[in-house]
Amino acid sequence: MEDDRISIDSDYIPEPGYRPQMPKRPQKKPSLSQLMVTRSKSPLKLAELQAQPTTGVSMENVGQEENELDTDRIYNTLNHYGSYHDSSNDQSTIRTTPTLTVYSEDDDLANTLGEIISQRSTDLKDNFDHEEQQEKLKGAKQFFILSAAGKPIYSMSSDADHNDDDFVNYNGIIQTIVSSFLVSGSSLKSFVTESTRFTFLNQSPIILLAISKIGESESELMNQLDLLYSFLLSALSKPHIMRSFENKEGFDLRKHLGRADLSGLNLLTKEIIDFNPGLLVGALQSIKLKKSIRDKSRSIMLNKRSKNVLYGMLVAPGGKLINVLRPKSHTLHTTDLQILFSIVFNQAKNHSEDEELWLPICFSKFNPNGFLYAFVKFVDQVALILISADRNCFFELSETSKKIIEDFKKHQIMKQINESLHHGLSTIDIPAPLIYHFIYKSKKHLQYVMPTSTNVTTLQRYYLRLYSSIDRDAKISVSFIKWDNEGKDSNSSIAGLGWVSPNYEVYLITGSITKREVLVNSAKSIVNWCKRYQERLFVCEGAVF
Amino acid sequence: MSSNSIRQHTNSEFKRGNKSIITEIQTEYNRIMATNTSPETRFAQFKLVLLGESAVGKSSVVHRFVKDSFDDFRESTIGAAFLTQTIQLDDTTTIKFEIWDTAGQERYKSLAPMYYRNANAAIVVYDITQESSLERAKAWTKELQRQANQDIVIALAGNKVDLESQRQVPKEIAETFASEEGLLFFEVSAKSGEGIKEIFTKIAEKLPLESQLKPNRLQNKGVDLQRPSTNNQKNSCCS
């Protein structure tokens, strides 16, 4: 997924309050303005801003960048920063230079711990008012999928009868944008108005459009559009889509999409809007499990595998990975799995353990031209998925699943998994007591862990901001952000740290302590802890045959 | 179960010390056991497939039959789901259905032969409040008659009779079609449960039971826990 990202120049930091200059091509101001919502928050006063420099960053660099501005650069940069309805005014970000050594991996964990004040994080819950957040998100985001000829395919308000108020309301705007987009034939992928970012993904004959007011960058929105496009492919496959539009530009693709597909797209857009960190960081969540149990489940899956099993997965509710079975020659793509798990657990709602599902699915990142068949069986809410290229081998896979599950039960594996799910992962488990929440991604495993008891929806804007403040071109990048006067208590502030190295990414949020040094130490603790327990936290080897 | 209750009787009679009753019970117990293992007890297994337009309620019909439950907000089926249910047709006959509940969506149509290929029975479902769904049901019927097993038992089921006020398909029209084509016909409601069991019972009654016994016995080795006993299998195998 990361390979597909459109990189944006994010070195430049605009002056607070600087407003983007609109690109000329897609401008259709009167119509666009209909899409905007009035800014919900009045900008903070400049006096309230606090810059929090990070070790080793030279402010001179920032100044130099500013002198080198060319129009594209301004444009890109503003794309990146200009769209937050409340961000460019109340936050400041300083990134480290790529050469900066942030910490030495040999740091003694005990030393690190000593540096951290042994104080529990104050309860941040008051600061994150869920309802308020939800209210803010309402209408703050919209997705449209349409054909190149402008025929609606999907919007978030689509229903099974294709009543589509959003398309009706926005039709003029969308057509204008799309035609100017197509006429210019262009490299334009995104533009931004005062509060809103528009991002397009042109996968002719399909065009996808994201409209966001919550401060996501172009590349993040592009990833989300790619996910939706991949979902369409997963249902139809590429040749099916191409054939549908062959010699019939005006074809209505909704004829080929049913309730299940709309429901699937709705679920994905809901996951995006409610904030699924896995979609942001391009990784799968995994569950913590004793190494011996993970190894045992691995060897059972390997031993009981029948000849037509191409892939196998053991997945907990919410798409949390427990184990993977795969041939040596093939890897699995995160996006394909995110879509598969989303479909499987959507189906799980009304299927019980004595049912077995047989789902045709196109893994578009694996091969967009063909279908695979997924056998799905639920055991204690955990899904055992076996995938084959042969549509006729349902009963073979069904037998295989029975043997696997029998062995799982014999070795108490389901019990251990359920215990792990029950306990979840808490910040208490980790020697970084001041941290309210964190996301740790192991790049090697393309998996992430985070505390499971917190509702991450309320943390979305902080994580988005942290994520987009990272310099993805740098080998190592650290970003520290402080939000002042957040929440109800005027004394409280929230701080976050994003830290990306060649092997991992860690993002953390804290409420009580906002000193940069402390956060860096906490980040170190998290990294050390995750590394030390990586065999428990991640599916490291998987069952490779 | 019967043996347990008899044992309980036996114990209580013991306390009263009434030996003649115990002897009587023992005789009765032996008689029941003998009946249970009689060669007339039969077990058969059939493959059944549900077909029909999207959203007519195929999965709801199956779930009412298998779990006796109904969910107003059911997700649309993707691909197909496989379920089994065993029914007691009469005192001596047990039928196990292996059910393919298929997705109604048009684009899965090409996969349908995979599910009806070896089916002994099919339920073609339409929605009495959607006229188009009967047309789709007719098309499925034709396809089955053309491509499925020659002796497949087909039932036409009009679902959602609980929505009588929204009815678009008069019962007579569907019934006439069914009788012309030699189909079983039912109007049912998965929501209320009305008529659901009858579909499966009538299908079971119409299926050629004897011819199914031998091959299914072998296929079904050691899977079905609800089978009456191990003895009667051998017996009916030879019958």
Interface residues (C-beta under 8 A of the other chain):
Chain A: A160 A235 L236 H240 K255 H256 G258 R259 A260 S263 I343 N346 Q347 K349 N350 H351 S352 D354 E355 E356 L357 W358 L359 P360 Y373 A374 R391 N392 F394 S398
Chain B: S54 A55 S59 H63 V66 K67 D71 R74 E75 S76 T77 I78 G79 A80 A81 F82 L83 T84 A103 G104 Q105 E106 R107 Y108 L111 M114
